[in-house]
């Protein structure tokens, strides 16, 4: 109980000062995860299994390859994963396969809060240590998640460096306009994203004002948007998921019903690659800078790091 209280005090300090620590983790530690489960690590995990894009991207930056037993399959998909070209062919890629994980018996399995609960229960019943990471949307909470993973795997200094790099890149590279433009994400399926999403964080941190940030949506932050609503909102910028070659951008630019829109008139329809749109790790800084430069520095060559 003392150790649990001590760790909860540590988390409270972490919430108030983002990267002020770099000491080694003292094991054993007990941490309350996103499923409200008290997870105990008796020693530093040397065989870590990752089953979410967030944890894939973070542990690839924190751990040597020999300490990673597998990553999620999606991490090798270049369309959706910003680290696809950084994953060696020798590193196994698997979904939440209960039998395989039990057979390999890693020291720690990292999963997302949307992961299959019955499978998590099966793994825990088999004696596998599973830590559920809360899905978060704000920049500050993403930083806290990175630091938390660093704490679990005894890579506090490296995790703090990731957060510091994020903060420095944003401070040095984001263009702050005199008058921020308004923006909306608009998808091929006729939806947008409110404050309950990482895309809203990307938009706001890129010095844009999300015109539907405060509109009610579903549990994923999705808000249905009809063309009539789009005309009423009349944003300066429309952000679409994917790349220009998908065809959706040209469809919008030449839609007769949308020609009075400011974003269409000014040709400010910005394609945001899926690999940037979906990131909720340290790479969200790259997504923010990419969008910011596409809007406020449109003739510069944008890059993804």
Residue pairs with C-beta under 8 A, 6 or more apart in sequence:
3 28
3 29
3 30
4 30
4 32
4 38
7 29
7 30
7 31
8 32
10 151
11 31
11 148
14 21
14 144
14 147
14 148
15 144
18 140
18 143
18 144
18 147
18 163
19 143
19 147
19 160
19 163
19 164
21 156
21 160
22 156
22 157
22 160
23 156
24 154
24 156
25 44
25 151
25 152
25 153
25 154
25 156
27 41
27 42
27 43
27 44
27 154
28 40
28 41
28 42
28 43
29 40
29 41
29 151
29 152
30 38
30 39
30 40
30 41
31 38
31 39
31 41
31 131
31 148
31 151
31 152
32 38
32 39
33 39
33 131
33 132
33 133
33 134
34 113
34 132
34 133
34 134
34 135
35 113
35 117
35 120
35 132
37 124
37 132
39 129
39 130
39 131
40 129
41 107
41 108
41 129
41 152
43 107
44 153
44 154
45 67
45 106
45 107
45 108
45 129
45 152
45 153
46 67
46 107
47 67
47 69
47 104
47 105
47 106
47 107
47 108
48 59
48 63
48 67
48 68
48 69
48 106
48 107
48 108
48 109
48 110
48 153
49 68
49 69
49 70
49 101
49 104
49 106
49 108
49 109
49 110
50 56
50 59
50 68
50 70
50 71
50 72
50 109
50 110
51 72
51 95
51 96
51 109
51 110
51 111
51 112
51 115
52 72
52 110
52 111
52 112
52 115
52 133
53 72
53 74
53 75
53 80
53 81
53 278
53 279
53 280
53 281
54 112
54 133
54 135
54 145
54 280
54 281
55 110
55 111
55 112
55 133
55 149
56 71
56 72
56 75
56 81
56 83
57 75
57 82
57 83
57 279
57 281
57 282
57 283
58 145
58 146
58 149
58 150
58 159
58 162
58 281
58 282
59 68
59 110
59 149
59 153
60 68
60 71
60 83
60 86
60 87
61 158
61 162
61 282
62 149
62 150
62 153
62 155
62 158
62 159
62 162
63 153
63 155
65 88
65 90
65 91
67 153
68 91
69 92
69 104
69 106
70 91
70 92
70 93
70 94
70 104
71 87
71 91
71 92
71 93
71 94
72 93
72 94
72 95
73 93
73 94
73 95
74 80
74 81
75 81
75 83
75 84
75 87
75 93
76 84
76 87
76 93
77 84
78 84
78 85
78 275
79 274
79 275
80 274
80 275
80 278
81 275
82 275
82 276
82 279
82 283
82 286
82 304
83 283
84 275
87 93
94 100
96 111
96 115
96 116
96 119
96 120
98 119
98 122
98 123
98 126
101 109
101 123
101 128
102 123
102 126
102 128
105 127
105 128
106 128
107 129
108 129
108 130
108 131
108 152
108 153
109 123
109 128
109 129
109 130
109 131
110 131
110 133
110 149
110 152
111 120
111 130
111 131
111 132
111 133
112 132
112 133
112 135
113 132
113 133
113 134
113 135
114 135
115 132
120 130
120 132
123 130
124 130
131 152
133 145
133 148
133 149
134 141
134 145
135 280
136 142
136 144
136 145
136 280
137 195
137 196
137 197
137 198
137 200
137 201
137 221
137 280
138 201
139 201
139 205
139 284
142 198
142 201
142 280
142 281
142 282
142 284
143 163
143 166
143 167
146 159
146 162
146 163
146 281
146 282
147 156
147 159
147 160
147 163
149 155
149 159
150 156
150 157
150 158
150 159
150 160
150 162
151 159
162 282
163 282
165 282
165 285
166 282
166 284
166 285
169 285
169 286
169 289
170 205
170 285
170 288
170 289
173 289
173 292
173 293
174 205
174 206
174 207
174 288
174 289
174 292
175 207
175 292
175 293
175 296
175 297
176 207
177 207
177 296
180 207
180 208
180 209
181 208
181 209
181 235
181 236
181 237
181 268
181 295
182 208
182 209
182 211
182 233
182 235
182 236
182 237
183 203
183 208
183 209
183 210
183 211
183 235
183 236
183 237
183 238
183 239
183 295
184 192
184 210
184 211
184 212
184 225
184 230
184 233
184 235
184 237
184 238
184 239
185 192
185 193
185 199
185 203
185 210
185 238
185 239
185 240
185 241
185 272
186 192
186 225
186 230
186 238
186 239
186 240
186 252
187 240
187 241
188 240
188 241
188 246
188 248
190 224
190 225
190 226
191 222
191 223
191 224
191 225
192 212
192 222
192 223
192 225
193 199
193 200
193 210
193 212
193 217
193 221
193 222
193 223
194 200
194 210
194 212
194 213
194 214
194 215
194 216
194 217
194 221
194 223
195 210
195 213
195 214
195 221
196 217
196 219
196 220
196 221
197 220
197 221
197 222
198 277
198 278
198 279
198 280
198 284
199 221
199 239
199 272
199 277
200 210
200 213
200 221
201 284
201 288
202 272
202 276
202 277
202 284
202 287
202 288
202 291
203 209
203 210
203 213
203 239
203 291
204 210
204 213
205 288
205 292
206 288
206 289
206 291
206 292
206 295
207 292
207 295
207 296
208 237
208 291
208 295
211 233
211 235
212 223
212 225
212 233
215 223
216 223
217 223
227 255
227 257
227 258
230 238
230 258
230 261
231 257
231 258
231 260
231 261
234 261
234 262
234 263
235 261
235 262
235 263
236 262
236 263
236 266
236 268
237 263
237 268
237 269
237 270
237 295
238 252
238 261
238 263
238 264
238 268
238 269
238 270
239 270
239 272
239 291
240 248
240 249
240 252
240 269
240 270
240 271
240 272
241 271
241 272
241 274
241 277
242 248
242 271
242 272
242 273
242 274
243 271
243 273
244 250
244 271
246 271
249 269
249 271
252 258
252 264
252 269
253 264
253 267
253 269
255 264
258 264
259 265
262 268
263 269
268 295
270 291
270 294
270 295
272 287
272 290
272 291
273 290
273 304
275 304
276 283
276 286
276 287
276 290
276 291
276 304
277 287
279 286
279 287
283 305
286 304
286 305
290 302
290 303
290 304
293 300
293 302
294 302
